[in-house]
């Protein structure tokens, strides 16, 4: 496929720009989102201490995020399908950064809950929009590249962790830390937004009008459950790795963020090579191995709560979760029976419930039995992934391609 493609199948005479520039723009927006979330995650221990929260209280407050995610589940998919992912992103990403700013100014636990609720609403809109962009770019390349986009998100997580470590050591409060991140994100987004793919992705012209609430597709629900298990483990790393290193590992204050950073390094690295290993051993086998790595890493951190073993264990968890979500998102986006925005909303929302419900679950279990036992419970999800993957046909190594007539205005010329 050449770098330019005439859109004769949808009655267009315009041309899309070079594929590499589109891919770079999409990847950088993934990076912006990851940087925002990682900045919040890197300051959780500080915010927990400044607000005088115990583990159960923090867990309850973190539950505001999955509530917001659930409420936006159907709305996000409908908005992206109707208005186009690029148009939704133009509104959602700036709002997402402003919600991050709100978190930095909270003084009470209830204020943090409200700020996180708004953060979750905007984050869901961003998530569905950018993954729809990722699906469109993958179709343009006609080969798997979704994992590298998520690698950009993970690389941002690593970058955000390092920035957070610097801010902590310089004793810069969260509010000024977040303002710095917001300015960086706005600059990157302003430069790259014109190169995002325009139009609505995966719309069948002959498809009857869908009801606002529909029974979820069974294949998408199965993919979502796998994503749920993976992202519950990922959420545990994001929200509790710093607390685990501080309270259980007893790491020095300058090394509290080491567990989170080591996890992010391996998750980013795994995503940049995931597509290669899929071509070598297949999707199912790779995801089964990933599930085993997640469980092994979490169980190791429980059995050996010391600095070096826990650092290596968190690296293994990062490598394990790296390939799972990009693979299930790619499978959802190629599902021919449902528009890409709605398919991704279904899978992403079920998956993100794991990402956002895992941390509160850890808080409750920690208050009852201790933080180590809560990590052991999350480790069971890795084994669940290995068992579930073998039963789902949607993860076959040969997936059907999307026919031209299934796409309405898939790729329009950026302004």
N, C-alpha and C positions, 0 to 999 in steps of 0.2 A: 504494500500500500504506500503510495506516495505521501509526501508531507502535505499535499493539498488535495482536496476531494470535492468535486462538484456535487451539489445536493439536488441532482435531477429527480431523485425518487420522491422528494417532497415539494417539487415545484419551485426550488430555489435556484437562482443563478449566481449566488454569492459563493465565496470560497472561505474556508476556515484557514486560520494562520497555521504556521508550522506546529506540528504535533508536539515537538519538544518544548515550545514556549507554553502551550496549553498545559502540558504535564507539569512544568515547573510552577506555573501559577496555582494549579490545584494543590500541589505538594506544599507550597508555601502557606496556603490558607489552612491546610491541616496543621502545619507547624504553628501558626498563630493560635489555633484552638488549643493545641497541646501546651503551648507556653502559658496560656491563661490558667489552665487547670493545674499544671505543675506548680505554678506560683502559689496558688491557694494551698496545694498539698504540702509544699515545703514549709509553710508557716503554721500548719495545724498544731504541732507541739507548743509553739509560742502562744497561739491564740487560746489553746486549752488552758495553759498556765495563767495567762493574763485574766481570763474570765473565771478562774477558780473552778473548773469543771472536773468532776470525776469521770471515770470511764463510762458509767451508765448514762450520765447526763450528756456527755459528748455523743454517745451512740444515739440517744433520743433526738438530739439536735440534727445530727447527720441524716436522720430519717426524713427531714424536710426535702432533701434532694430527690429520693425516689418517688415521693408523693407528687412533686412537680413534674417529674419525668412521666409518670403515669397519666397525669391530666393532659399532657401535651401529646400523648402517643398518637391518637387519631388526628388531632388538629394539624400537627406538623406534616404528616404525610399528605393530607388534603391540600394544605397551603402550597407545598412544593409541587404537587401534581398540577394544581390550577395555575399558579403564577410563575413557576420555573424556579429552580434551585438558586440561580444567580440573583434573582430579584429578592428572594427571601433572605439570602446571605447579606445583601446590602443593608438590610434592616437588622437582622439577627446578630451579626458579629459585633457591631458597635454596642448594641444593647448588652451583649454578653460581657464585654469589657467594662461597661458601666456597673454591671452587677458585681463584677470582681472588685471594683473600687468600693462598693458599698460594704463588702466584707471587711475591708481594711479599717473601717471606721467604727465597727461595732464596739459597744461597751458592756452589753449585757447578753446573757445566753439567748433570750427571746429575740433580740435584735439579730443575732447570728442565724437563728432559725429562719427568720423572714428573708434575710439576705441570701441564704442558701436556697430557699424556695425559688426566689426570682432567678438566681444563678442557674438552677435546674431547668426552669422554663425556657430561658434563652439558650441554654446549652443544648436542649433537645432540638430546637429549631436549627441551630448551627449544625448539629450532628447529622440530621437527616439531609440537610442541604448539601453539605460537603461530601457525604458519601454518595449522594446522587451524582454529583460532579465526578467523583471517582469512578463510578460505574460508566458514565458517559465517556470518560477518557480511556477506560479499558476497552470499550467497544471500538473506539477510534483506532487503538493499537491492535485490536483483535488478538490479544494474548494477555495472560495474567500479569497485571501490574498493581493490583490493589494493595498487596502487602507492602510495596515500597511507599505508597501513600501513608499507610499506617506507620511505617517506619519513620516518616517525617514527623508524625505526631509524637512518636516515642522519642525521637531525637530532640524534639522540643521539650519533652519531659525531662530528659537528661540535662539539657541546657537550663531549663527552669530550676532544676535541682541545684546546679552549680551556682546560678545567680542567687538562689535562696540561701545557700551556704555562705556566699560572700556577704549578703545583706545581714545575715544573722551575726557573723563575726564582726561586721562593722557596726553592729547594734542599730541598724536602721529599722524603724518600726514598719509593720506590715502595710500601713496606708501609703507611705512614700515608696515602698517596694512595688506595690501594685500600680501606682501611678506611672512609675518608670516603665513597667511592662506594657501598660496600656498605650503609651506613646510609641513604643516599638511596634506593637501590633497594628496600630492605625497606619503607620508609615508603610509597613509591608503590604497591608491590605489595599491601601490606596494605589500602590504601584502595580499590583497584580490583578486587581479586580477586572480591568478592561479585557483581560485575556481569558477569563473564565468562559465556559461553554454556555451559550444562550439557549433558551427554549425549554420545552418540557420533554423529559426523557422517558422513553418507554411507554408512550401513549398509543394505544390501538385505535385507529380512526373509527373502526366499525364496532367498537365495544360499547354496549349499552351503558347509560348513565348509572353510576354506582350509587347506592345508598350511602348516607353519611356513616352509618354503623353497619358493618358487614361481618359475617362469621369469618374469623381468620382462617387462612389457608393452612391445611394440616402440615404441608411440607415446610412452610415458613415458621410454624410453631416449633417444629422439630429442630430446625436450625437455630431458632431463638433459645431453646433450652440448652443447646450446646454452648451458645454464646453466654447464656446466664451463668453456667458453671465456670466458664473461663473468666468472666468479668467479675464474679464474686471474689475470685482469687486475686485478680488485678486490683480491685477496689481495696482489698485488705492491705495490699502493698502500698497503695497510694496514701491511704488515710491512717494506717496504723504502723507502718514500718519504722517511722521515726519514734513513735511512742514505744514500740517494742525494743528498739535499740537503747532508748533512754531508761526504761523501767525494768526490763528483763535482762538485756545484755549488759547493762550498766556501762555503756560506752561513754568516753569523755565527751563533754559538750561539743567540742569541735568535730567529733566523729559521729554524732547522732544521726546525721543525714546520710551516712555511708551506706546503710542498708538500702535506702530508697534509691540512691544514685547507682549502686551496683545492679540493682534490679532493672533500672531504666536503661543502663548500658547494654545489658544482654537482651532486653526486649527489643530495643532499636536494632541491634545487630542481627537478631533472628529474623526480623521483618525484612531486612534488606537482602537476605539470602533465601527466604521462604519459597519464593517462586521457583528458584533453581531446584530445591529439594522436592518440590511438588512434581516437577518434570522427571525427577529421577526415581522416586519411590511411590509417588501417588498421594492424593489428598488424604485418603482414609488412614493409611499407615502413618503418615506424618502426624496427623492429629492424634492418633492413638499414642504415639510416642510422646507427644507434647503433654497429654493428660498424665502419663506416668511421671514425667519430669516435674509437673506442678505438685503432685502429691509427695514425691520424694523430697523436693525442696522444702515444703512446708513441714513435713514430718521431721526432717533433719534439724530445722530451726527449733523445733520443740524439744527434741532429744538432746541437742547440744547448743544450749543458749549462751554461746561465747562469741567473741568478736569475729574471729576468722571463720569458724564453721558457719555462723549465721550469714556472714557476707557471701560466702560461696553458695549457701543454700538459697539466698534471695536471688543470686545470679541464675541459678537453675530454674527458679520459678519464672523469672523474666524470660528466659529462653523458652520455657514451656508455653507461656501465654502468647508469645509473639505471633504465631501463625494462625491461631484459632479464629479470632474475630475477622481478620481480613478475608479468610477463606469462606466463612459463612456469609459475610456481606456480599462477596463476589457471587456466590451461588444464589443469593436472594435477588440481586440485581439482574441476573440472567434468567430469572423465572418468567416464563412467557405468559402466564395467566393473569398477572397482576402488574399494574404500572410500577416502575422502579421506585418512585417516591413512596408509594404505599407499601410495597414489599419491604423496602429498607426500614420504614417506620415500624412495621410489625416486628421484624427480626431485631432491629436495633433497640426497640423499646423493651422487649422481653429480655434481651441481653443486658441492657443498662439497668434493669431492675436488679440483676445480680451485682453489677458494679456498684450500685448505690444502696442495696439492702445488705450486702455483705458487711460493710463497716458497722452499721448499727447492730447487726447480729453479733459481731465480735465484741462490741461494747457491753451488750447484755450478758453474754456468756462470761466475759472477763469479770464482770462484777460479781457473778455467782461462783465461778470456779477458778478464775485467774486467766490472764492474757495468753499464757502458753496453751491452755486447753482450747481456747477459742481458735487459735491458729490450727490446732489439730483437727477441729471440726471443719474448717474451710478446706483443709487438705483432702477431705473425702470427695470434694467436688472434682478434683483431678481424676480420680478413679471413675467417677460418673461419666466424665467426658470420654474416656477410653471405651467404656461399655456402650455409650449412646452412639458414637460415631459408626460402629460396626453395623448398626441397625438402620441407618438412614441412607436411602438411595440417592438423595439429592446431592451427595458428596461423591458421586461417581467421578472417575478421573476424566471421562469424556462427557462434557456437558453440552447440551444443545445451544447453538448460537441463536441470537435474536435476529429474526428476519427483518428485512428492510421495511416491509409494510407494517411492522409492529411499532415503528417509531415515527412520531409526528414532531417535526421541528427539533430533531435531536441535536443537531450541531448548527448553530447559526453564527454568523460572523460577529466577533466582538466589536464593540464600538471603538 
